[in-house]
Amino acid sequence: MNKILVIDDEAVLCTLCADELTNDGYEVITTGDCAGLMELIGQQGPDVIVLDIRMGEYDGLDLLQDIRNTYHNMPVILHTAYSAFKSDLRAVAADYYVVKSADLTDLRDTIKTAIEV
């Protein structure tokens, strides 16, 4: 069973992702607390990370750089409602980009692609 780590400060979105992705057969871990994130990744060993960009005091693009520095080949999907990330060169470190929506079809398809690659 593939493991997905969803990092988002919106509890409702974490719950939606957990419910739908669990129904798709994935083991899902969610967190909105980015303190200790690298330790969590090391302990859980996710197959794919779904990462929000704007999370209160945390910048998802900075977290992306931290992830890349340690876990070079781990697939990371930026999952955001903001298009401004496209002008930030730090975003190129992500493998995939998905715009947030209550319909998780695009995210689910992207996760499937990330796992199959």
Chimera marker file (.cmm) of the C-alpha trace (Angstrom):
<marker_set name="trace">
<marker id="1" x="0.000" y="0.000" z="0.000" r="1" g="1" b="0" radius="0.5"/>
<marker id="2" x="1.425" y="3.370" z="-1.021" r="1" g="1" b="0" radius="0.5"/>
<marker id="3" x="1.711" y="6.069" z="1.612" r="1" g="1" b="0" radius="0.5"/>
<marker id="4" x="0.773" y="9.699" z="0.946" r="1" g="1" b="0" radius="0.5"/>
<marker id="5" x="1.762" y="12.591" z="3.234" r="1" g="1" b="0" radius="0.5"/>
<marker id="6" x="-0.542" y="15.612" z="2.928" r="1" g="1" b="0" radius="0.5"/>
<marker id="7" x="0.892" y="18.807" z="4.434" r="1" g="1" b="0" radius="0.5"/>
<marker id="8" x="-1.716" y="21.554" z="4.684" r="1" g="1" b="0" radius="0.5"/>
<marker id="9" x="-2.887" y="23.902" z="7.415" r="1" g="1" b="0" radius="0.5"/>
<marker id="10" x="-6.527" y="23.627" z="6.317" r="1" g="1" b="0" radius="0.5"/>
<marker id="11" x="-7.995" y="20.836" z="8.457" r="1" g="1" b="0" radius="0.5"/>
<marker id="12" x="-11.025" y="20.465" z="6.181" r="1" g="1" b="0" radius="0.5"/>
<marker id="13" x="-8.810" y="19.854" z="3.155" r="1" g="1" b="0" radius="0.5"/>
<marker id="14" x="-6.686" y="17.366" z="5.088" r="1" g="1" b="0" radius="0.5"/>
<marker id="15" x="-9.828" y="15.456" z="6.054" r="1" g="1" b="0" radius="0.5"/>
<marker id="16" x="-11.146" y="15.514" z="2.477" r="1" g="1" b="0" radius="0.5"/>
<marker id="17" x="-7.822" y="14.275" z="1.114" r="1" g="1" b="0" radius="0.5"/>
<marker id="18" x="-7.550" y="11.587" z="3.784" r="1" g="1" b="0" radius="0.5"/>
<marker id="19" x="-11.071" y="10.302" z="3.115" r="1" g="1" b="0" radius="0.5"/>
<marker id="20" x="-10.815" y="10.215" z="-0.673" r="1" g="1" b="0" radius="0.5"/>
<marker id="21" x="-7.261" y="8.924" z="-0.890" r="1" g="1" b="0" radius="0.5"/>
<marker id="22" x="-7.951" y="6.237" z="1.714" r="1" g="1" b="0" radius="0.5"/>
<marker id="23" x="-10.918" y="5.147" z="-0.390" r="1" g="1" b="0" radius="0.5"/>
<marker id="24" x="-8.483" y="4.907" z="-3.327" r="1" g="1" b="0" radius="0.5"/>
<marker id="25" x="-6.408" y="2.421" z="-1.327" r="1" g="1" b="0" radius="0.5"/>
<marker id="26" x="-3.643" y="4.685" z="-0.044" r="1" g="1" b="0" radius="0.5"/>
<marker id="27" x="-2.396" y="5.021" z="3.496" r="1" g="1" b="0" radius="0.5"/>
<marker id="28" x="-2.721" y="8.737" z="4.240" r="1" g="1" b="0" radius="0.5"/>
<marker id="29" x="-0.940" y="10.824" z="6.835" r="1" g="1" b="0" radius="0.5"/>
<marker id="30" x="-1.947" y="14.455" z="7.229" r="1" g="1" b="0" radius="0.5"/>
<marker id="31" x="-0.343" y="17.291" z="9.112" r="1" g="1" b="0" radius="0.5"/>
<marker id="32" x="-0.676" y="21.025" z="9.369" r="1" g="1" b="0" radius="0.5"/>
<marker id="33" x="2.204" y="21.281" z="11.807" r="1" g="1" b="0" radius="0.5"/>
<marker id="34" x="5.432" y="21.798" z="9.916" r="1" g="1" b="0" radius="0.5"/>
<marker id="35" x="7.663" y="21.811" z="12.985" r="1" g="1" b="0" radius="0.5"/>
<marker id="36" x="9.456" y="18.484" z="12.910" r="1" g="1" b="0" radius="0.5"/>
<marker id="37" x="8.355" y="17.833" z="9.336" r="1" g="1" b="0" radius="0.5"/>
<marker id="38" x="11.665" y="16.358" z="8.229" r="1" g="1" b="0" radius="0.5"/>
<marker id="39" x="11.593" y="13.945" z="11.159" r="1" g="1" b="0" radius="0.5"/>
<marker id="40" x="8.013" y="12.952" z="10.268" r="1" g="1" b="0" radius="0.5"/>
<marker id="41" x="9.036" y="12.272" z="6.679" r="1" g="1" b="0" radius="0.5"/>
<marker id="42" x="11.953" y="10.153" z="7.873" r="1" g="1" b="0" radius="0.5"/>
<marker id="43" x="9.765" y="8.166" z="10.260" r="1" g="1" b="0" radius="0.5"/>
<marker id="44" x="6.828" y="7.627" z="7.915" r="1" g="1" b="0" radius="0.5"/>
<marker id="45" x="8.671" y="7.205" z="4.602" r="1" g="1" b="0" radius="0.5"/>
<marker id="46" x="5.868" y="8.431" z="2.329" r="1" g="1" b="0" radius="0.5"/>
<marker id="47" x="5.844" y="7.506" z="-1.347" r="1" g="1" b="0" radius="0.5"/>
<marker id="48" x="4.474" y="10.949" z="-2.316" r="1" g="1" b="0" radius="0.5"/>
<marker id="49" x="4.200" y="14.301" z="-0.539" r="1" g="1" b="0" radius="0.5"/>
<marker id="50" x="1.330" y="16.699" z="-1.232" r="1" g="1" b="0" radius="0.5"/>
<marker id="51" x="2.444" y="20.141" z="-0.076" r="1" g="1" b="0" radius="0.5"/>
<marker id="52" x="0.543" y="23.397" z="0.310" r="1" g="1" b="0" radius="0.5"/>
<marker id="53" x="2.468" y="26.629" z="-0.251" r="1" g="1" b="0" radius="0.5"/>
<marker id="54" x="0.902" y="29.096" z="2.158" r="1" g="1" b="0" radius="0.5"/>
<marker id="55" x="0.589" y="27.689" z="5.655" r="1" g="1" b="0" radius="0.5"/>
<marker id="56" x="0.487" y="30.432" z="8.244" r="1" g="1" b="0" radius="0.5"/>
<marker id="57" x="4.001" y="30.965" z="9.533" r="1" g="1" b="0" radius="0.5"/>
<marker id="58" x="5.453" y="28.344" z="7.176" r="1" g="1" b="0" radius="0.5"/>
<marker id="59" x="6.335" y="28.841" z="3.533" r="1" g="1" b="0" radius="0.5"/>
<marker id="60" x="5.739" y="25.668" z="1.553" r="1" g="1" b="0" radius="0.5"/>
<marker id="61" x="8.424" y="26.605" z="-0.962" r="1" g="1" b="0" radius="0.5"/>
<marker id="62" x="11.004" y="26.802" z="1.828" r="1" g="1" b="0" radius="0.5"/>
<marker id="63" x="9.779" y="23.422" z="3.071" r="1" g="1" b="0" radius="0.5"/>
<marker id="64" x="10.090" y="22.091" z="-0.479" r="1" g="1" b="0" radius="0.5"/>
<marker id="65" x="13.765" y="23.087" z="-0.501" r="1" g="1" b="0" radius="0.5"/>
<marker id="66" x="14.302" y="21.355" z="2.854" r="1" g="1" b="0" radius="0.5"/>
<marker id="67" x="12.635" y="18.207" z="1.498" r="1" g="1" b="0" radius="0.5"/>
<marker id="68" x="14.739" y="18.275" z="-1.674" r="1" g="1" b="0" radius="0.5"/>
<marker id="69" x="17.963" y="18.748" z="0.286" r="1" g="1" b="0" radius="0.5"/>
<marker id="70" x="17.353" y="15.520" z="2.205" r="1" g="1" b="0" radius="0.5"/>
<marker id="71" x="14.978" y="13.426" z="0.088" r="1" g="1" b="0" radius="0.5"/>
<marker id="72" x="16.187" y="14.140" z="-3.442" r="1" g="1" b="0" radius="0.5"/>
<marker id="73" x="13.987" y="11.673" z="-5.301" r="1" g="1" b="0" radius="0.5"/>
<marker id="74" x="10.783" y="11.779" z="-3.268" r="1" g="1" b="0" radius="0.5"/>
<marker id="75" x="7.904" y="12.969" z="-5.472" r="1" g="1" b="0" radius="0.5"/>
<marker id="76" x="6.441" y="16.265" z="-4.278" r="1" g="1" b="0" radius="0.5"/>
<marker id="77" x="3.168" y="17.717" z="-5.537" r="1" g="1" b="0" radius="0.5"/>
<marker id="78" x="2.559" y="21.403" z="-4.866" r="1" g="1" b="0" radius="0.5"/>
<marker id="79" x="-1.142" y="21.688" z="-4.080" r="1" g="1" b="0" radius="0.5"/>
<marker id="80" x="-2.157" y="25.322" z="-3.912" r="1" g="1" b="0" radius="0.5"/>
<marker id="81" x="-4.912" y="27.798" z="-4.634" r="1" g="1" b="0" radius="0.5"/>
<marker id="82" x="-2.369" y="30.500" z="-5.515" r="1" g="1" b="0" radius="0.5"/>
<marker id="83" x="-0.886" y="30.922" z="-8.975" r="1" g="1" b="0" radius="0.5"/>
<marker id="84" x="1.864" y="33.254" z="-7.712" r="1" g="1" b="0" radius="0.5"/>
<marker id="85" x="4.133" y="30.248" z="-7.108" r="1" g="1" b="0" radius="0.5"/>
<marker id="86" x="4.705" y="30.064" z="-10.866" r="1" g="1" b="0" radius="0.5"/>
<marker id="87" x="6.876" y="33.178" z="-10.692" r="1" g="1" b="0" radius="0.5"/>
<marker id="88" x="8.964" y="31.839" z="-7.793" r="1" g="1" b="0" radius="0.5"/>
<marker id="89" x="11.954" y="29.862" z="-9.026" r="1" g="1" b="0" radius="0.5"/>
<marker id="90" x="11.941" y="27.703" z="-5.872" r="1" g="1" b="0" radius="0.5"/>
<marker id="91" x="8.792" y="26.042" z="-7.242" r="1" g="1" b="0" radius="0.5"/>
<marker id="92" x="10.738" y="24.289" z="-10.008" r="1" g="1" b="0" radius="0.5"/>
<marker id="93" x="11.957" y="21.801" z="-7.396" r="1" g="1" b="0" radius="0.5"/>
<marker id="94" x="8.458" y="20.284" z="-7.260" r="1" g="1" b="0" radius="0.5"/>
<marker id="95" x="7.609" y="17.361" z="-9.505" r="1" g="1" b="0" radius="0.5"/>
<marker id="96" x="3.980" y="18.322" z="-10.081" r="1" g="1" b="0" radius="0.5"/>
<marker id="97" x="1.574" y="21.207" z="-9.543" r="1" g="1" b="0" radius="0.5"/>
<marker id="98" x="-2.145" y="20.894" z="-8.844" r="1" g="1" b="0" radius="0.5"/>
<marker id="99" x="-4.578" y="23.732" z="-8.215" r="1" g="1" b="0" radius="0.5"/>
<marker id="100" x="-6.696" y="23.169" z="-5.104" r="1" g="1" b="0" radius="0.5"/>
<marker id="101" x="-10.307" y="22.231" z="-5.652" r="1" g="1" b="0" radius="0.5"/>
<marker id="102" x="-13.058" y="20.469" z="-3.737" r="1" g="1" b="0" radius="0.5"/>
<marker id="103" x="-12.980" y="17.996" z="-6.634" r="1" g="1" b="0" radius="0.5"/>
<marker id="104" x="-9.800" y="15.996" z="-6.028" r="1" g="1" b="0" radius="0.5"/>
<marker id="105" x="-9.769" y="14.306" z="-9.442" r="1" g="1" b="0" radius="0.5"/>
<marker id="106" x="-6.659" y="16.174" z="-10.653" r="1" g="1" b="0" radius="0.5"/>
<marker id="107" x="-4.818" y="15.535" z="-7.396" r="1" g="1" b="0" radius="0.5"/>
<marker id="108" x="-5.756" y="11.854" z="-7.409" r="1" g="1" b="0" radius="0.5"/>
<marker id="109" x="-4.602" y="11.479" z="-11.030" r="1" g="1" b="0" radius="0.5"/>
<marker id="110" x="-1.337" y="13.268" z="-10.270" r="1" g="1" b="0" radius="0.5"/>
<marker id="111" x="-0.646" y="11.074" z="-7.252" r="1" g="1" b="0" radius="0.5"/>
<marker id="112" x="-1.247" y="7.979" z="-9.356" r="1" g="1" b="0" radius="0.5"/>
<marker id="113" x="1.189" y="9.304" z="-11.994" r="1" g="1" b="0" radius="0.5"/>
<marker id="114" x="3.813" y="10.153" z="-9.366" r="1" g="1" b="0" radius="0.5"/>
<marker id="115" x="3.672" y="6.643" z="-7.951" r="1" g="1" b="0" radius="0.5"/>
<marker id="116" x="3.847" y="4.963" z="-11.341" r="1" g="1" b="0" radius="0.5"/>
<marker id="117" x="6.923" y="6.908" z="-12.491" r="1" g="1" b="0" radius="0.5"/>
<link id1="1" id2="2" r="1" g="1" b="0" radius="0.2"/>
<link id1="2" id2="3" r="1" g="1" b="0" radius="0.2"/>
<link id1="3" id2="4" r="1" g="1" b="0" radius="0.2"/>
<link id1="4" id2="5" r="1" g="1" b="0" radius="0.2"/>
<link id1="5" id2="6" r="1" g="1" b="0" radius="0.2"/>
<link id1="6" id2="7" r="1" g="1" b="0" radius="0.2"/>
<link id1="7" id2="8" r="1" g="1" b="0" radius="0.2"/>
<link id1="8" id2="9" r="1" g="1" b="0" radius="0.2"/>
<link id1="9" id2="10" r="1" g="1" b="0" radius="0.2"/>
<link id1="10" id2="11" r="1" g="1" b="0" radius="0.2"/>
<link id1="11" id2="12" r="1" g="1" b="0" radius="0.2"/>
<link id1="12" id2="13" r="1" g="1" b="0" radius="0.2"/>
<link id1="13" id2="14" r="1" g="1" b="0" radius="0.2"/>
<link id1="14" id2="15" r="1" g="1" b="0" radius="0.2"/>
<link id1="15" id2="16" r="1" g="1" b="0" radius="0.2"/>
<link id1="16" id2="17" r="1" g="1" b="0" radius="0.2"/>
<link id1="17" id2="18" r="1" g="1" b="0" radius="0.2"/>
<link id1="18" id2="19" r="1" g="1" b="0" radius="0.2"/>
<link id1="19" id2="20" r="1" g="1" b="0" radius="0.2"/>
<link id1="20" id2="21" r="1" g="1" b="0" radius="0.2"/>
<link id1="21" id2="22" r="1" g="1" b="0" radius="0.2"/>
<link id1="22" id2="23" r="1" g="1" b="0" radius="0.2"/>
<link id1="23" id2="24" r="1" g="1" b="0" radius="0.2"/>
<link id1="24" id2="25" r="1" g="1" b="0" radius="0.2"/>
<link id1="25" id2="26" r="1" g="1" b="0" radius="0.2"/>
<link id1="26" id2="27" r="1" g="1" b="0" radius="0.2"/>
<link id1="27" id2="28" r="1" g="1" b="0" radius="0.2"/>
<link id1="28" id2="29" r="1" g="1" b="0" radius="0.2"/>
<link id1="29" id2="30" r="1" g="1" b="0" radius="0.2"/>
<link id1="30" id2="31" r="1" g="1" b="0" radius="0.2"/>
<link id1="31" id2="32" r="1" g="1" b="0" radius="0.2"/>
<link id1="32" id2="33" r="1" g="1" b="0" radius="0.2"/>
<link id1="33" id2="34" r="1" g="1" b="0" radius="0.2"/>
<link id1="34" id2="35" r="1" g="1" b="0" radius="0.2"/>
<link id1="35" id2="36" r="1" g="1" b="0" radius="0.2"/>
<link id1="36" id2="37" r="1" g="1" b="0" radius="0.2"/>
<link id1="37" id2="38" r="1" g="1" b="0" radius="0.2"/>
<link id1="38" id2="39" r="1" g="1" b="0" radius="0.2"/>
<link id1="39" id2="40" r="1" g="1" b="0" radius="0.2"/>
<link id1="40" id2="41" r="1" g="1" b="0" radius="0.2"/>
<link id1="41" id2="42" r="1" g="1" b="0" radius="0.2"/>
<link id1="42" id2="43" r="1" g="1" b="0" radius="0.2"/>
<link id1="43" id2="44" r="1" g="1" b="0" radius="0.2"/>
<link id1="44" id2="45" r="1" g="1" b="0" radius="0.2"/>
<link id1="45" id2="46" r="1" g="1" b="0" radius="0.2"/>
<link id1="46" id2="47" r="1" g="1" b="0" radius="0.2"/>
<link id1="47" id2="48" r="1" g="1" b="0" radius="0.2"/>
<link id1="48" id2="49" r="1" g="1" b="0" radius="0.2"/>
<link id1="49" id2="50" r="1" g="1" b="0" radius="0.2"/>
<link id1="50" id2="51" r="1" g="1" b="0" radius="0.2"/>
<link id1="51" id2="52" r="1" g="1" b="0" radius="0.2"/>
<link id1="52" id2="53" r="1" g="1" b="0" radius="0.2"/>
<link id1="53" id2="54" r="1" g="1" b="0" radius="0.2"/>
<link id1="54" id2="55" r="1" g="1" b="0" radius="0.2"/>
<link id1="55" id2="56" r="1" g="1" b="0" radius="0.2"/>
<link id1="56" id2="57" r="1" g="1" b="0" radius="0.2"/>
<link id1="57" id2="58" r="1" g="1" b="0" radius="0.2"/>
<link id1="58" id2="59" r="1" g="1" b="0" radius="0.2"/>
<link id1="59" id2="60" r="1" g="1" b="0" radius="0.2"/>
<link id1="60" id2="61" r="1" g="1" b="0" radius="0.2"/>
<link id1="61" id2="62" r="1" g="1" b="0" radius="0.2"/>
<link id1="62" id2="63" r="1" g="1" b="0" radius="0.2"/>
<link id1="63" id2="64" r="1" g="1" b="0" radius="0.2"/>
<link id1="64" id2="65" r="1" g="1" b="0" radius="0.2"/>
<link id1="65" id2="66" r="1" g="1" b="0" radius="0.2"/>
<link id1="66" id2="67" r="1" g="1" b="0" radius="0.2"/>
<link id1="67" id2="68" r="1" g="1" b="0" radius="0.2"/>
<link id1="68" id2="69" r="1" g="1" b="0" radius="0.2"/>
<link id1="69" id2="70" r="1" g="1" b="0" radius="0.2"/>
<link id1="70" id2="71" r="1" g="1" b="0" radius="0.2"/>
<link id1="71" id2="72" r="1" g="1" b="0" radius="0.2"/>
<link id1="72" id2="73" r="1" g="1" b="0" radius="0.2"/>
<link id1="73" id2="74" r="1" g="1" b="0" radius="0.2"/>
<link id1="74" id2="75" r="1" g="1" b="0" radius="0.2"/>
<link id1="75" id2="76" r="1" g="1" b="0" radius="0.2"/>
<link id1="76" id2="77" r="1" g="1" b="0" radius="0.2"/>
<link id1="77" id2="78" r="1" g="1" b="0" radius="0.2"/>
<link id1="78" id2="79" r="1" g="1" b="0" radius="0.2"/>
<link id1="79" id2="80" r="1" g="1" b="0" radius="0.2"/>
<link id1="80" id2="81" r="1" g="1" b="0" radius="0.2"/>
<link id1="81" id2="82" r="1" g="1" b="0" radius="0.2"/>
<link id1="82" id2="83" r="1" g="1" b="0" radius="0.2"/>
<link id1="83" id2="84" r="1" g="1" b="0" radius="0.2"/>
<link id1="84" id2="85" r="1" g="1" b="0" radius="0.2"/>
<link id1="85" id2="86" r="1" g="1" b="0" radius="0.2"/>
<link id1="86" id2="87" r="1" g="1" b="0" radius="0.2"/>
<link id1="87" id2="88" r="1" g="1" b="0" radius="0.2"/>
<link id1="88" id2="89" r="1" g="1" b="0" radius="0.2"/>
<link id1="89" id2="90" r="1" g="1" b="0" radius="0.2"/>
<link id1="90" id2="91" r="1" g="1" b="0" radius="0.2"/>
<link id1="91" id2="92" r="1" g="1" b="0" radius="0.2"/>
<link id1="92" id2="93" r="1" g="1" b="0" radius="0.2"/>
<link id1="93" id2="94" r="1" g="1" b="0" radius="0.2"/>
<link id1="94" id2="95" r="1" g="1" b="0" radius="0.2"/>
<link id1="95" id2="96" r="1" g="1" b="0" radius="0.2"/>
<link id1="96" id2="97" r="1" g="1" b="0" radius="0.2"/>
<link id1="97" id2="98" r="1" g="1" b="0" radius="0.2"/>
<link id1="98" id2="99" r="1" g="1" b="0" radius="0.2"/>
<link id1="99" id2="100" r="1" g="1" b="0" radius="0.2"/>
<link id1="100" id2="101" r="1" g="1" b="0" radius="0.2"/>
<link id1="101" id2="102" r="1" g="1" b="0" radius="0.2"/>
<link id1="102" id2="103" r="1" g="1" b="0" radius="0.2"/>
<link id1="103" id2="104" r="1" g="1" b="0" radius="0.2"/>
<link id1="104" id2="105" r="1" g="1" b="0" radius="0.2"/>
<link id1="105" id2="106" r="1" g="1" b="0" radius="0.2"/>
<link id1="106" id2="107" r="1" g="1" b="0" radius="0.2"/>
<link id1="107" id2="108" r="1" g="1" b="0" radius="0.2"/>
<link id1="108" id2="109" r="1" g="1" b="0" radius="0.2"/>
<link id1="109" id2="110" r="1" g="1" b="0" radius="0.2"/>
<link id1="110" id2="111" r="1" g="1" b="0" radius="0.2"/>
<link id1="111" id2="112" r="1" g="1" b="0" radius="0.2"/>
<link id1="112" id2="113" r="1" g="1" b="0" radius="0.2"/>
<link id1="113" id2="114" r="1" g="1" b="0" radius="0.2"/>
<link id1="114" id2="115" r="1" g="1" b="0" radius="0.2"/>
<link id1="115" id2="116" r="1" g="1" b="0" radius="0.2"/>
<link id1="116" id2="117" r="1" g="1" b="0" radius="0.2"/>
</marker_set>
